């Protein structure tokens, strides 16, 4: 599965995309777990104080926000889909 990282997350990972092998179609939570296992230094960015996925990160599935998927983070995705992590950006 192709997983993309943007902005500050890309700086931590060191590349735009990483391929993650899954033997079965994972839920988004499993994708997050795999990313954190491979890149534990992302935990401060991806998780909030209670250890839940941070609302400051936008998780996209083929360009669609996981917030709008019927199952949210429990949505099962196929290994040919692209998952992308975007940190929230504010300006003014």
C-alpha positions in Angstrom: 0.0 0.0 0.0 1.3 3.4 -0.9 1.3 5.9 2.0 2.2 9.5 1.5 3.4 12.2 3.9 3.3 15.9 3.6 4.9 19.0 5.1 6.5 18.4 8.5 5.6 14.7 8.4 7.6 14.3 5.2 10.6 15.8 6.9 10.4 13.2 9.6 9.9 10.3 7.3 12.5 11.5 4.8 10.5 10.8 1.6 7.1 11.6 0.1 5.8 8.0 -0.2 6.5 4.7 1.5 5.2 1.3 0.4 3.7 -0.7 3.3 3.1 -4.5 2.7 -0.2 -5.8 4.1 -1.2 -9.5 3.7 -4.9 -8.5 4.1 -6.9 -5.4 3.4 -6.3 -3.3 6.6 -8.5 -0.8 8.4 -7.2 2.7 8.5 -6.3 2.1 12.2 -4.0 -0.7 11.1 -2.4 1.6 8.6 -1.7 4.1 11.3 -0.3 1.4 13.6 2.0 0.2 10.7 3.2 3.8 10.1 3.9 4.3 13.8 5.8 1.0 14.0 8.0 2.0 11.1 8.4 5.6 12.2 7.9 5.8 16.0 9.1 9.4 15.9 5.8 10.3 14.2 3.8 9.5 17.4 4.0 13.1 18.7 2.6 14.3 15.4 -0.1 11.6 14.7 -1.4 11.0 18.2 -3.0 13.3 20.8 -2.3 13.4 24.5 -4.6 10.4 25.1 -3.0 8.3 22.4 -5.8 8.7 19.9 -5.3 9.8 16.3 -4.9 13.6 16.4 -7.6 15.9 14.9 -4.6 18.0 13.7 -3.8 15.4 11.0 -5.9 14.9 7.9 -5.9 11.3 6.7 -6.9 10.9 3.1 -7.9 7.8 1.2 -7.5 8.4 -2.6 -8.0 12.1 -2.0 -11.1 11.7 0.3 -11.0 12.7 3.9 -11.3 9.8 6.4 -13.7 12.0 8.4 -16.3 11.5 5.6 -15.9 7.8 5.3 -18.8 5.8 6.8 -16.5 3.8 9.1 -14.1 6.5 9.9 -10.8 5.0 11.0 -12.4 1.6 11.1 -12.9 1.7 7.3 -11.2 -1.2 5.5 -9.1 0.0 2.6 -7.7 -2.0 -0.3 -4.0 -2.3 -0.8 -4.2 -0.5 -4.2 -5.5 2.7 -2.6 -3.2 5.6 -1.6 -3.3 6.8 2.0 -2.0 10.2 2.8 -1.2 12.1 6.0 -1.5 15.9 6.0 -0.8 18.0 9.0 -3.3 20.9 9.5 -2.0 24.2 8.2 -3.1 27.6 9.5 -2.1 31.0 8.3 -3.0 34.5 8.8 
